[in-house]
Amino acid sequence: MDFNTSTVGPGEGDVDGTEDEEGPTAPPAEMLEDLAGYEGTISLGDGNVVPPPALRLGNESEQHVPPLEWRIPTVTEDVARHALYQFAASRCCYQTSPSQDMVFQDLKPLNTYRYHLETFTEVRLPEWVHVPFTGQKVDSSDYGSPPLPWDIAVKAPPMFQNHTHKVPVPHTAGVKKCHKCRGRGKYKCAKCWGKGNIKCAPCRGHGIVRNKRCLPCHGTGVIRCGPCLGRGTRTCQVCKARGWLLFYIQLTVKWVNNAFEQIADQEVGLPVTLFSKVTGQNIFVDESYQVYPVLGFPDPLIDQASYKGVQEHQQRFAGKTRILQQRQTIELIPVTQVHFQWKGRTHDYFVYGTENKVYAPHYPAKCCCTIL
């Protein structure tokens, strides 16, 4: 592929055209004809995702049944009392006396579960980009055929970590005149239209303000154009005054950890949003290239959540991105409802999460604080 770059040098010739007038940003048509596999590539790459090769197929008959034995953490009276004390002490209008004087009646376990699915995907997006041409080597198709997007070796990050990497595609480069300045290295200033000066705003070009000579323009009615510093032209920042651009295809590789999460809400009395602020105990972890819905879990809501999550991710990603790994986990989130008596009345609160957080919407010892 031969590119002639000697017809017009930077700064030579006419400088008509303004900042708002640009030519095409795509590379020359002859470049596109030689790049098999990249025919649909455009600048900015929007919507130009390249589908991956056929996915490896797993055995769909595989089903995963989590172990039925695990150690369920328990909340003792001492733990429940201390948790309530910490809850009240952290609030300025709550008295701590209930935690000290209450009489326990019942500690009722209401443990629930959280299902979490992660699908680690890779997507590749080729796009035309350009840099100022400064005489660097032009790796055109004359040096060979460009490799297809999914044939380019790129080192993947650790599993389940988001990352983006950009790499030039070999043998896709070429040179063309800058579309901004049309190969001149500069262009006519759009503010002053090449004159180097503009009408003075205070005197509106008359040179006089209130029967006195206008100070900003010294009575001339014009002032120096700021954007071009009075030169009438502006240096092209696209090509950095070189006049020529080196075009090539850049491959953007994105690794994304896509998550699906659902709580087996059994209407225990806590707002579901609270569970996102605490951790649980992992009782089941399944990691593979392709996971399958959980079957046989003691809580059928988890079976349903797993089926929904796996199906949703397959529909979203299969055939559109490359699935590198999947991981599904089930957490047991400890929840205990505490019933107690204080000052002859019955009350309750919840202790939840491995952090022993407290949810007590009807705390019995609130006071009104007055800030002077």
Secondary structure as GFF3:
##gff-version 3
##sequence-region A 1 372
A	DSSP	alpha_helix	29	33	.	.	.	ID=ss1
A	DSSP	alpha_helix	77	89	.	.	.	ID=ss2
A	DSSP	alpha_helix	97	101	.	.	.	ID=ss3
A	DSSP	beta_strand	103	109	.	.	.	ID=ss4
A	DSSP	beta_strand	112	132	.	.	.	ID=ss5
A	DSSP	three_ten_helix	141	143	.	.	.	ID=ss6
A	DSSP	three_ten_helix	149	151	.	.	.	ID=ss7
A	DSSP	beta_strand	163	168	.	.	.	ID=ss8
A	DSSP	beta_strand	174	177	.	.	.	ID=ss9
A	DSSP	beta_strand	186	188	.	.	.	ID=ss10
A	DSSP	beta_strand	197	199	.	.	.	ID=ss11
A	DSSP	beta_strand	208	209	.	.	.	ID=ss12
A	DSSP	beta_strand	212	213	.	.	.	ID=ss13
A	DSSP	beta_strand	222	224	.	.	.	ID=ss14
A	DSSP	beta_strand	233	235	.	.	.	ID=ss15
A	DSSP	beta_strand	244	263	.	.	.	ID=ss16
A	DSSP	three_ten_helix	272	277	.	.	.	ID=ss17
A	DSSP	beta_strand	281	288	.	.	.	ID=ss18
A	DSSP	alpha_helix	300	317	.	.	.	ID=ss19
A	DSSP	beta_strand	322	333	.	.	.	ID=ss20
A	DSSP	beta_strand	335	342	.	.	.	ID=ss21
A	DSSP	beta_strand	345	352	.	.	.	ID=ss22
A	DSSP	beta_strand	357	359	.	.	.	ID=ss23
###
